[in-house]
Amino acid sequence: MKPCSVLDAPSDLGLRHTGVDGLPRALRDAGILEGLPDARYAGVVPAPAFSPLRDAATGVLNTESIARYSGRLADRLAGRTRRK
């Protein structure tokens, strides 16, 4: 098995508050890291605050926050890859 990183990204930015932001913690509590013996825990990248306002042009929730958050996730994973 190839080494991998598990990064918590607790976000429901594109949806509505449904509790999906608790999934990363639930998966770790259920033993996902123990089930992936070559996995390293890469920590958590907290999501920006949710806004119920839709983008006027696209109708999508939190478009700017999703873009910024995606960049932060990519930066964290790229950093983990270089440290291996």
QUIMOBEL-V898334 format. One record per backbone hydrogen bond with DSSP energy under -0.5 kcal/mol. NH is the residue of the N-H (numbers start at 0). CO is the residue of the C=O. Records with the same first field share a line. If there is no record, write none. Layout:
NH = CO  CO
This chain:
3 = 37
5 = 39
6 = 4
7 = 42
10 = 8
14 = 11
17 = 15
21 = 18
22 = 19
25 = 21
26 = 22
27 = 23
28 = 24
29 = 25
30 = 27
31 = 26
34 = 30
35 = 31  32
36 = 34
38 = 35
39 = 3
41 = 5  39
44 = 7
45 = 43
46 = 9
54 = 59
58 = 54
61 = 52
62 = 59
65 = 61
66 = 62
67 = 63
68 = 64
69 = 65
70 = 66
71 = 67
72 = 68
73 = 69
74 = 70
75 = 71
76 = 72
77 = 73
78 = 74
79 = 75
80 = 76
81 = 77
82 = 78
83 = 79  80
